[in-house]
Amino acid sequence: WIADSQGIKPGNRMPSYPVLTGRELRDLAAYLDSLK
């Protein structure tokens, strides 16, 4: 979802982050999950 959010759900407000490494994507996902 984070790497290609527009490919999953076109028109959503979250930008895609295709240049992040796998580690960076996991870290970003963990951060977003901590905001709940």
Secondary structure, 3 states (H helix, E strand, C coil): CCCCHHHHCCCCCCCCCCCCCHHHHHHHHHHHHHCC
